[in-house]
Amino acid sequence: MTERDPGVVRPLTHADLPVLDRFERELFGAGAWSRAALAEELEGPGRWYVGVQDAATGALVGYAGLWFDGVDAQVMTIGTTTGHQRRGVGAVLLATLLGRAREVGAAHVYLEVRVDNDPALRLYERAGFARMGRRRGYYQPEDIDAWTMSLALGAPGADDDKELSA
């Protein structure tokens, strides 16, 4: 995997649960989703989860999920393994989620992000997301605030994609 080749995007399946469970705990600590919650997300109505697989090793190095409620989409999570951060994996995942949101006809995409997660904030702002407001104590049990962010999507196929890089 290089700067220009962050890997191969593929759908996630239940076979990925052990790896996703490990990533969750490594990346999100006390606030990590349980294996049961991850399993529910993978099969939940309106949910769509993808991962990035390292082209050379085949190892899963990042994952992301989107929920579409029939009108708007919500980025549920984006995670990149520590050793693969700042290599474009997050940008590829976000671009893939935004492409899916456009494909299903979402009017807007929303997300929450920790107020202290500067790399993620830069990624989302480069993609055109704007801060809407602050949610006090959103991330538990750490009691960390979140920014709620939104992105209005153009018509399907509109040329409003931003160049994303991590």
Secondary structure, 3 states (H helix, E strand, C coil): CECCECCEEEECCHHHHHHHHHHHHHHHHHHCCCHHHHHHHHHCCCEEEEEEECCCCCCEEEEEEEEECCCCEEEEEEEECHHHCCCCHHHHHHHHHHHHHHHCCCCEEEEEEECCCHHHHHHHHHCCCEEEEEEEEEECCCCEEEEEEEEECCCCCCCCCCCCCC
